Amino acid sequence: MSGFKSGASSDDPFGSDNEGGGEDNESSSTDSDSERLSPESTARSEADRDSNVSESAGGSSVGGLPWIYRRDSISDDRPKTVQLHLQESTLDHQRETRRSLEGELGESVKKADLREAALLVGMTRVDEVADVLRDWGYDFE
């Protein structure tokens, strides 16, 4: 018994970090968020973004040990749990991004870490977030 309401989520927060269901049956998105990036936003220095994200994430080393190695579980230093309802195309993009990052980093990446890191990066790139929201119909006249 996990303490969660039955049917509250299809993700098992305490099980393996693998995606549920076969990926062969899932639809793929042809609309990529990376296509929406403007040259001005991508020209911003990565150092500026990295410093903003790591400052707000609390991801700096304490005693020389990075956060993912200091914690005992995925929920350590995450006092609040929020439920996300995601579009299928967003889940597809998450899977692709996760595979890409795991290849780049050379180790597995937890979904919760990927989602929080993406959220933090998104909050430093508000202009691009606004563009996606406009694509969804916000600011529609």
Long-range contacts (C-beta under 8 A, 24 or more apart in sequence): 8-83, 9-83, 11-111, 13-74, 13-75, 13-81, 17-108, 17-110, 17-111, 19-91, 19-95, 23-95, 26-88, 26-91, 26-92, 27-88, 27-89, 27-92, 28-92, 29-88, 29-89, 29-92, 29-93, 31-89, 32-93, 33-93, 33-132, 36-128, 36-131, 36-132, 36-135, 37-128, 38-127, 38-128, 38-131, 41-125, 41-127, 41-128, 44-125, 49-121, 49-124, 49-125, 52-124, 53-117, 53-120, 53-121, 53-124, 56-120, 56-123, 57-116, 57-117, 57-120, 68-113, 74-110, 74-112, 74-113, 78-112, 78-116, 84-115
